Amino acid sequence: MKALLLVDESQDKIAIREMEIPKPGANEALVQIKAAALNHRDQWCRIGMYPGIKYDTVLGSDGSGVVTLLGEGADAGWMNKEVIINPNIDWGPDEAAQHTAYHILGMPTNGTFAEYVVVNTDRLMEKPAHLGFTEAAALPLGGLTAYRAVFTKAKIEENQKVLITGIGGGVAQFAYQFTAATGAQVYVTSGSQNKIDQIINHGATGGFNYKNDNWAKEALKETGGFDAIIDSAGGESMNDYLKIIRPGGRLVHYGSTTGAPKKLDMFRLFWSQASIHGSTMGSDSEFVKMIEFVTSHSIVPIVDSVRGFDDIVSAFDDMHVGKQLGKLVITI
């Protein structure tokens, strides 16, 4: 079978190789991957900015496909099912935080950028009927991360005002879609006016270009402040967020692409009664709830582009540049 491996002998650091089709063990399923999607973690692995780098591993956390073979003891009901894969491995029993053994499918465990992947059957869920393989493949990692940020941490409710930063990212797009589905008013930020315009056309209430030095003042004047802000950047923007958060508001951070702020305005933080929450992907129970939410609201992931497996390196290059709005999906 063809697979995309993280390698140490190529300038690209990723390469398509031929591998044997894996065989499922006890309680495992062999899934023929129909579509897979990129996440920023795949690019971070490629450039060595992810912990525990393990070369000759098949990358990819997002995938959908069909079960073609079952190992000993596996539930026969999964055979020939169209499925979506939960990329969580060993979250653990505590809903509040992941176990120390926790990791994500696609490094160090072989992932979805291959014609076939073996996973335990408890990682499988039936593909939502309203989604094709391409759309379903875009959902798992980003959807789960967004679900935890929006509902478990930010506790978004109808009619609240919410700011989603960096709307070009996959998690941000799901955070927007999930928040909008609750009936909240959703605003976004981006360094690209084109992305802001696109997401407003999609239904967002408004947006702000963070390259404008006065964007926070504009946001406060237009909205009166936000009940919650969901962010992946961190950095100096943290102090801007504290200027526009409403009393008792929640700042939820699922990433820190611009690092830590040099100085945090602690006065604004405590005086506003605001709270800061860290968030990662999510538990297995949240994955189930996320799929149920997507199904009940007929949410369709925003897909930026779809390309064949032989063009997967170009998708990595596009992610590195960051011009996409929505998920980059690969058909296999």
Secondary structure, 3 states (H helix, E strand, C coil): CEEEEECCCCCCCEEEEECCCCCCCCCEEEEEEEEEECCHHHHHHHCCCCCCCCCCEECCCEEEEEEEEECCCCCHHHCCCEEEECCEECCCCCCCCCCCCCEECCCCCCCCCECEEEEEHHHEEECCCCCCHHHHHCCHHHHHHHHHHHHHHCCCCCCCEEEECCCCCHHHHHHHHHHHHCCCEEEEEECCHHHHHHHHHHCCCEEEECCCCCHHHHHHHHHCCEEEEEECCCCCHHHHHHHHEEEEEEEEECCCCCCCCCCCCHHHHHHCCCEEEECCCCCHHHHHHHHHHHHHCCCCCCEEEEEEHHHHHHHHHHHHHCCCCCEEEEEC
